[in-house]
Amino acid sequence: MQHNFVDTLRSTSLKWSSFALLLAVILSPSSTSALELPPAAKVKINYAEHIEPILKKACIRCHGEKKQKSDYRLDSREATLKSGEIGGSIVLGKSAESPFIKYVAGLDEDIEMPPSGDPLTDKEIGLLRAWIDQGLPWSEVAKVEKVEKPKAYKASLKGKAERVTGLALANGSGILAASGGQSLPFRPGNVTLWDINTGKEVGQLPAQASLVWAVAFSPDGTKIATGSYKKEVKVFDVKSGKELATLAGHKNWITYVQFSNNGKILATGSEDATIKLWDIAAKKEIGTLAGHKATVRSLAFSKDDKTLYSGSQDKTVKIWNVAEKKEVGALAGHEDGIFSMSLSSDGKTLATGSADSTIRIWNLAEKKEIKKIAGHKNWVTSVAFSPDGQSLASGSYDKLIKVWEVSSGKEVKSLDGHESAIWSLVYTPDGNTVVSGSQDGTIKIWNTRKRKIMRF
């Protein structure tokens, strides 16, 4: 009886030992990963299609350009492979051994990714596993052209050229006017004239008492209008530099100036939320257009000068009958203020850039939005149609210039070179060159066909 009991006890102990050993194996980290991780997806990974949406949804807000929790970023391949404080999170070719996968799968008690919101699905984790197993491909993401920081062509505004606020190109002459001044708007401002064919400064208009925010050539290229922080509009003779008129009437600083196509009327927009119309020959105000609820940032005349379009920080474009000086329509759709506008050469399409980081394309005959373009990471501060209307250039507070195909809304180029916000863009008449002015105090001339800065 005793013998049978001992045998039974030994048998039972052996069984429990075997079970304990099995349990230890099951609960080991490597086995946990193997048993609990969703399998890697059996697809060839395309970063833009499979991975970027997952990272944007769950990761970039904590590990992107603006915020790097634990000093870790996931917005570029190079940054993703760096450790940060988390440790070597990615083991190329070995997703099951990559701590990053355990974090997103919820297998690490100390690190939870994402820390809030819905956890990743098995399908999403499987795609991330396949991404790591296939070597972290990043080739399909839209490439931003990295340009070697050049000693860029710099506008020598009177004193220290701390910012370039506006650009205007004289029709057919290659003469560029650049407005700007110092970082403090009440300090002196200037307009400098450049020959963009040679990159040489060819003149300066008389210095003004405060920052010159806006500049425009008359259609025949003989006059320049400027708008400043001093609430004044000035008109100069280009050849002599002589001041022809000072136009006062706005109650706040001038944000935009625009000649009519026949050169007889000058329209000005202001921080006071109004637009004023001026008779250039008579040097007097002929009307005030009131209706916007915030700063008027941009203006454009229709081809026949019968209509004026105005973009405002109140998020709308208003449409005005110039002769009757009254509002006849509006375009709404932006979720934040409008900084910039450009009218296509045929006068049928309007592009607007906004603080909501988008560009909208509008059919003017139907007064409706036909396309929304997203891609910038900050305010879209300037837009410009190419002469043929097929391309659109945009400048942003994110320091980038992007070139878009208008028909599809597809980004075709991204140009990096400025050190600060881009405030103004103009196309040359041949459509091959874009000129940009920035808060960093420089003007850059880009050959958009070759995707590089032209140096002189």
PyMOL commands that set and color helices and strands:
alter all, ss='L'
color gray80, all
select helices_A, chain A and resi 2-27+29-36+47-58+69-71+77-81+95-97+99-104+122-133
alter helices_A, ss='H'
color red, helices_A
select strands_A, chain A and resi 145-146+163-169+175-181+189-195+200-204+212-217+223-228+232-237+243-248+254-259+265-270+274-279+284-290+296-301+307-312+316-321+326-332+338-343+349-354+358-363+368-374+380-385+391-396+400-405+410-416+422-427+433-438+443-447+452-453
alter strands_A, ss='S'
color yellow, strands_A
deselect
rebuild
show_as cartoon
